[in-house]
Amino acid sequence: MVLLQTILILIIVYYGFKLLLKWLAPKILDYAMKKTEERFGQTFGQQPSNNRDSTFVKKDRPKANPSKKVGEYIDFEEIE
């Protein structure tokens, strides 16, 4: 009888925890996302706006030489 009671209590606790987690998980995730968003806002909000342009380095790409012969053209034919 004690074994049956223990199994029944474990099942009730398991499903109760599962139901509670189903209700609380979205609220916990929303809270965590809001806090993370606030931290990112504080971190990136502290940078002065005139310094943003100087942080990016623009590199000129070397232009491809179209007259340079790259390879040989091979025409494939279908064999029946």
C-alpha positions in Angstrom: 0.0 0.0 0.0 2.9 2.4 0.8 4.4 1.7 -2.6 1.2 2.6 -4.3 0.9 5.8 -2.4 4.5 6.7 -3.2 4.0 6.1 -6.9 0.7 8.1 -6.9 2.5 11.0 -5.1 5.3 10.9 -7.6 2.9 11.0 -10.5 0.9 13.9 -9.1 4.1 15.9 -8.4 5.4 15.1 -11.9 2.3 16.3 -13.7 1.9 19.3 -11.3 5.5 20.4 -12.0 4.9 19.9 -15.8 1.7 22.0 -15.6 3.3 24.7 -13.5 6.3 24.8 -15.9 3.9 25.2 -18.9 2.4 28.3 -17.3 5.5 29.8 -16.0 8.0 29.2 -18.8 6.7 31.9 -21.1 6.7 34.5 -18.3 10.2 33.6 -17.3 11.4 33.8 -20.9 9.7 37.2 -21.4 11.4 38.5 -18.3 14.8 37.2 -19.5 14.3 38.7 -22.9 13.4 42.1 -21.5 16.4 42.1 -19.2 18.7 41.1 -22.1 17.2 43.9 -24.3 17.8 46.4 -21.5 21.4 45.4 -21.1 22.0 45.6 -24.9 20.3 49.0 -24.9 22.6 50.3 -22.1 25.7 48.9 -23.7 25.1 50.2 -27.2 23.4 53.4 -26.0 26.6 54.6 -24.3 28.6 55.0 -27.5 28.7 58.4 -28.9 26.9 58.7 -32.3 29.8 60.6 -34.0 32.2 57.8 -33.3 30.2 55.2 -35.2 31.6 56.2 -38.6 35.2 56.0 -37.5 34.8 52.4 -36.3 34.2 51.0 -39.8 37.1 50.5 -42.1 36.3 50.6 -45.8 38.7 48.5 -47.9 38.8 48.8 -51.7 38.6 45.5 -53.4 41.1 44.8 -56.1 39.3 44.9 -59.5 39.3 41.8 -61.6 41.2 42.1 -64.9 38.7 41.0 -67.6 41.4 40.7 -70.3 43.2 38.0 -68.3 42.6 34.6 -69.7 41.3 32.4 -66.9 41.1 29.0 -68.5 40.2 27.0 -71.6 36.7 26.6 -72.9 35.6 22.9 -73.2 32.5 22.1 -75.2 31.0 18.8 -74.0 28.8 16.7 -76.4 26.3 14.2 -75.3 27.1 10.6 -76.4 24.2 8.4 -77.2 
